[in-house]
């Protein structure tokens, strides 16, 4: 292991640090104001959507159990 450019530092040295206020530079805290909202099956996710509005269909418990059994 080699040491590259090692300098001695006085640990008693005082550091003068100026803090500036952080301001927001963009973005939004409101979901409805977002650009490029996520989509499901091409339907933008705005508000409450039903399965039908998202072009999805629901499964019965039997269909879910059949899918789980088929994956084992």
Helices and strands as residue ranges (DSSP letters): G 31-33, E 39-40, E 43-44, H 61-70
